[in-house]
Amino acid sequence: MKFPHDFLFGAASAAYQIEGAWNEDGKGITNWDAFSKIPGKTFEGTNGDVAIDHYHRYPEDIKLMAEMGLESYRFSISWARIIPDGDGAINEKGIQFYNNIIDECLKYGIVPFVTLYHWDLPQALEDKGGWINKDIVNAFARYAEICYKAFGDRVKHWITFNETVVFCTLGYLNGAHPPGYVNDAKKYFQATHHVFVAHARVIQIYKSLKQYGEIGITHVFNPAYGVDEKEENQQAAFHANNYQTFWYYDPILKGEYPTYVIDALREKELTPDWNEEELALLREMAGNNDFIGLNYYQPARVIKIDEPAESIAMDRDKSTGRPGNPSFDSYYRTVMMDDKVYTKWGWEISAEGFMQGLRMIKDRYGDVKLYITENGLGDEDPIIEGEIVDVPRIKYIEEHLRAVKLAIQEGINLKGYYAWSVIDLLSWLNGYKKQYGFIYVDHKNNLERRKKLSFHWYKHIIATRGEEL
Ligand code: BGP
């Protein structure tokens, strides 16, 4: 089988991880510009000040994407380039930059798939409480509308938020991302609620503008499985899926929160401060979501725990996706298992867990349209005689693309696949050591770009529409 003609083969990036030019052309300071400079927060103090300098080198980068045959490029807009302080004056040079990126993509027939929020928040808004302050919903709505009006004539695919569970968990429970709170479950749930309301608002605005594109949200897709068949571990998986998946997907797709979580929050006095107007908006907009983007890297293997777990304030090693942490309510813990295969960073490799999870999504949410908006292997790529032979990446993507094909054959409504990442870039907490790209960036040689083995492989997959998979 070839992949259907309307299936998009893509690859992704995010503004902070590639652009650099952190203080150029009127851009405002973001939470990440500030946070990454606090000693000890990132791997060897790396930050995105220069990143891979995509801000200046985008013509070369997009030309390479075109050469690879990429059909669609997912990238994010940095809010602080458009509105430096988040809710004030517009920076025309920021608009111009993204116009250039979009036009450059279209020049080669690459479909731009744009994320509005991939974690870099204008610091001025963070200073006012960020996602805890209800005013952020209005600020985000204004920012989104400015983007729709500036770019919507050419951009027909919009993602509102990237991975709410990650920036909220790491920002309010683990302290590993800005704003760096530790164990603040009250703030955590409040922030998630404001994100969902902001999402619903900007869906509403988008639809009212009648730009006739599609809009959705991207979530982490981290299906949980019990480590064995024991009832308590199956219950742990049910619990984890409710908190990590359904809490995030239900308000978007069903317009309401899962009762299992709501009941527990009420008991613990952690219910977000929400009002009837907000809840009504979630209900109203649920049917207007055009798709869900799934970022899949690994499943979660969970085990029930009984004793109160230690604080979940994490060392960096544990806050970068490696299993081993207790849940915020000390109900379960994620674990590494002897019979599973892991990356160098301890992420499980499981195309089978992916497949099973896709079936779970279909069971719960029906025929909702899906895109895989991220999937890929973080590795330290081998270089042999000057060639970057990233065979493990090829193997990883191949296995997952096979699962995508199988899912389509099973009738799952999957319309595209975006490898993470199109080019080597800055990993939020792992610096430049952890590579994901099809294109190598030589940090010892003026950030020179080079094609990896996977570049040629993906080019072939796209050209043959995955027939050989
Ligand atoms: C996702 C993010 C991406 C990217 C990816 C890999 O959660 O959306 O921005 O960072 O994970 O993560 P890491 O760099 O930590 O391996």
Boltz pocket constraint, residues with backbone or C-beta under 6 A from the ligand:
constraints:
  - pocket:
      binder: B
      contacts: [[A, 14], [A, 17], [A, 162], [A, 163], [A, 166], [A, 295], [A, 320], [A, 374], [A, 378], [A, 420], [A, 426], [A, 427], [A, 428], [A, 429], [A, 430], [A, 434]]
      max_distance: 6.0
